């Protein structure tokens, strides 16, 4: 999120490889009146960067409109100019929100489960997120060090992947189905 004047807004960024998802997300938010209907394009500074192999990678972005009614969300997530997990997050971690979290920050590890990129959160915050997923959706989780001091990844166990898939698949954009295992019927 970003603070702008007397209001706050959400900002979304994706590389062009995930453009279909970004356009889908934009369409949904635009149709609800939260952002301009203009289709996102590579935009401004930082829109193009070099990939590891020297190829040019495009970054697409869009922002919602700025609303003072979003300020409470910003204030809860960024009370110290650092993003935290607010205590009310369990109320809003619906199946569709969980699906968007996976599409934005989830990585499937074949035959192992799914990892959420939670590196910027404290160990207590990552544990709290795991307990929410366990209590609300009966998902088994573990927390692993990422190899960087004070950074932790939240993993959903392989044994919970069929449950997770059942919960989020109806809300995933088709281009993001690769983030779920192909389960046999």
C-alpha positions as CSV (number, residue, x, y, z in Angstrom):
1,X,0.0,0.0,0.0
2,X,1.0,3.6,-0.4
3,X,-0.1,6.7,1.5
4,X,-0.9,9.7,-0.8
5,X,-2.1,12.9,0.6
6,X,-5.1,12.3,2.9
7,X,-5.7,8.8,1.6
8,X,-4.2,5.4,0.9
9,X,-4.2,3.1,-2.1
10,X,-3.1,-0.4,-3.2
11,X,-0.3,-0.8,-5.7
12,X,0.0,-4.0,-7.8
13,X,3.2,-5.0,-9.7
14,X,3.8,-8.1,-11.8
15,X,6.3,-9.1,-14.5
16,X,4.9,-9.5,-17.9
17,X,5.1,-13.3,-17.6
18,X,2.1,-12.9,-15.1
19,X,0.3,-10.3,-17.2
20,X,-2.8,-12.4,-17.6
21,X,-3.2,-12.6,-13.9
22,X,-2.5,-8.9,-13.4
23,X,-5.1,-8.0,-16.1
24,X,-7.7,-10.3,-14.4
25,X,-7.0,-8.6,-11.1
26,X,-7.2,-5.2,-12.6
27,X,-10.5,-6.1,-14.4
28,X,-12.0,-7.2,-11.1
29,X,-11.0,-4.1,-9.2
30,X,-11.9,-1.8,-12.0
31,X,-15.4,-3.3,-12.4
32,X,-15.9,-2.6,-8.7
33,X,-14.9,1.0,-9.2
34,X,-11.6,0.8,-7.3
35,X,-9.3,1.8,-10.2
36,X,-9.2,3.3,-13.6
37,X,-10.5,1.0,-16.4
38,X,-7.3,1.7,-18.5
39,X,-5.5,-1.5,-19.2
40,X,-2.1,-1.6,-17.4
41,X,1.0,-1.1,-19.5
42,X,4.7,-1.0,-18.6
43,X,4.9,2.3,-16.8
44,X,7.5,4.8,-15.7
45,X,10.7,4.4,-13.9
46,X,11.5,0.8,-13.0
47,X,9.1,-0.6,-15.6
48,X,11.9,-2.4,-17.5
49,X,14.8,-4.1,-15.9
50,X,17.5,-6.6,-16.9
51,X,16.9,-10.3,-16.2
52,X,19.6,-12.6,-14.9
53,X,20.4,-13.7,-18.5
54,X,20.6,-10.1,-19.7
55,X,17.2,-10.2,-21.3
56,X,14.8,-7.2,-20.8
57,X,11.9,-8.0,-18.4
58,X,8.9,-5.7,-18.3
59,X,7.1,-4.8,-15.1
60,X,3.4,-3.9,-15.3
61,X,1.7,-2.0,-12.6
62,X,-1.6,-0.4,-11.6
63,X,-2.9,1.4,-8.5
64,X,-6.3,1.7,-7.0
65,X,-7.8,5.1,-6.5
66,X,-6.7,6.8,-3.3
67,X,-9.4,6.6,-0.6
68,X,-9.4,8.0,2.9
69,X,-11.5,5.0,3.8
70,X,-8.4,2.8,3.1
71,X,-6.4,4.7,5.7
72,X,-7.3,2.3,8.5
73,X,-5.9,-0.6,6.4
74,X,-2.7,1.2,5.8
75,X,-2.4,2.2,9.4
76,X,-2.9,-1.4,10.6
77,X,-0.4,-2.9,8.1
78,X,2.3,-0.2,8.3
79,X,2.3,1.3,11.9
80,X,6.1,1.5,12.0
81,X,6.8,2.2,8.3
82,X,7.4,-1.6,8.1
83,X,4.7,-4.0,6.9
84,X,3.3,-6.2,9.7
85,X,0.6,-8.7,10.1
86,X,-2.3,-7.1,12.0
87,X,-4.2,-9.2,14.5
88,X,-7.5,-9.0,12.6
89,X,-6.1,-10.6,9.5
90,X,-7.9,-13.9,10.2
91,X,-11.3,-12.1,9.7
92,X,-10.3,-11.3,6.1
93,X,-8.3,-14.4,5.1
94,X,-11.2,-15.8,3.0
95,X,-10.7,-18.5,0.3
96,X,-10.5,-15.8,-2.4
97,X,-7.9,-13.8,-0.3
98,X,-5.9,-17.0,0.2
99,X,-6.0,-17.6,-3.5
100,X,-4.7,-14.1,-4.3
101,X,-2.0,-14.6,-1.7
102,X,-0.9,-17.8,-3.4
103,X,-1.0,-16.1,-6.9
104,X,1.1,-13.2,-5.6
105,X,3.5,-14.9,-3.1
106,X,3.1,-18.7,-3.3
107,X,5.5,-21.2,-4.8
108,X,4.7,-24.9,-5.4
109,X,7.5,-27.3,-4.6
110,X,6.9,-30.5,-6.5
111,X,6.1,-33.4,-4.1
112,X,6.7,-31.1,-1.1
113,X,4.0,-28.6,-0.7
114,X,3.6,-24.8,-1.1
115,X,5.8,-22.0,0.3
116,X,4.6,-18.5,1.0
117,X,7.1,-15.7,0.8
118,X,6.9,-14.4,4.3
119,X,10.5,-13.2,4.5
120,X,9.7,-9.7,5.6
121,X,7.7,-10.7,8.7
122,X,8.9,-11.6,12.1
123,X,8.9,-15.2,13.3
124,X,5.9,-14.5,15.6
125,X,4.0,-13.0,12.6
126,X,4.8,-16.1,10.4
127,X,3.7,-18.4,13.3
128,X,0.5,-16.4,13.6
129,X,-0.3,-16.8,9.9
130,X,0.4,-20.5,10.1
131,X,-2.0,-20.9,13.1
132,X,-4.7,-19.0,11.2
133,X,-4.3,-21.4,8.3
134,X,-4.3,-24.4,10.6
135,X,-7.4,-23.2,12.7
136,X,-9.4,-21.8,9.8
137,X,-8.7,-24.3,7.0
138,X,-7.1,-27.3,8.8
139,X,-3.9,-26.9,6.9
140,X,-0.7,-28.4,8.3
141,X,2.2,-26.0,8.2
142,X,5.9,-25.6,9.1
143,X,8.2,-22.6,9.3
144,X,11.7,-22.8,7.8
145,X,14.6,-20.4,8.0
146,X,15.3,-18.9,4.5
147,X,19.1,-18.8,5.0
148,X,19.0,-15.1,5.8
149,X,19.1,-14.0,9.4
150,X,15.6,-13.4,10.8
151,X,13.7,-14.4,7.6
152,X,11.3,-17.3,7.6
153,X,9.2,-19.1,5.0
154,X,5.7,-20.5,5.8
155,X,5.2,-23.9,4.2
156,X,2.0,-25.8,3.7
157,X,2.7,-29.5,4.0
158,X,2.2,-31.9,1.1
159,X,-0.4,-33.7,3.1
160,X,-2.6,-30.6,3.1
161,X,-2.3,-29.7,-0.6
162,X,-5.5,-31.5,-1.6
163,X,-7.4,-29.5,1.1
164,X,-5.7,-26.2,0.0
165,X,-6.5,-27.0,-3.7
166,X,-10.2,-27.6,-2.9
167,X,-10.3,-24.3,-1.0
168,X,-8.6,-22.0,-3.5
169,X,-8.9,-23.5,-7.0
170,X,-12.3,-21.9,-7.7
171,X,-10.7,-18.5,-7.1
172,X,-7.4,-19.0,-9.1
173,X,-6.9,-17.4,-12.4
174,X,-6.3,-20.2,-15.0
175,X,-2.7,-18.9,-15.7
176,X,-1.9,-19.5,-12.0
177,X,-3.1,-23.1,-11.7
178,X,0.6,-24.2,-12.0
179,X,0.9,-23.1,-8.4
180,X,-1.2,-26.0,-7.3
181,X,-0.3,-29.7,-7.7
182,X,-2.0,-31.8,-10.3
183,X,-4.0,-34.1,-8.0
184,X,-5.4,-37.4,-9.3
185,X,-9.1,-37.8,-9.2
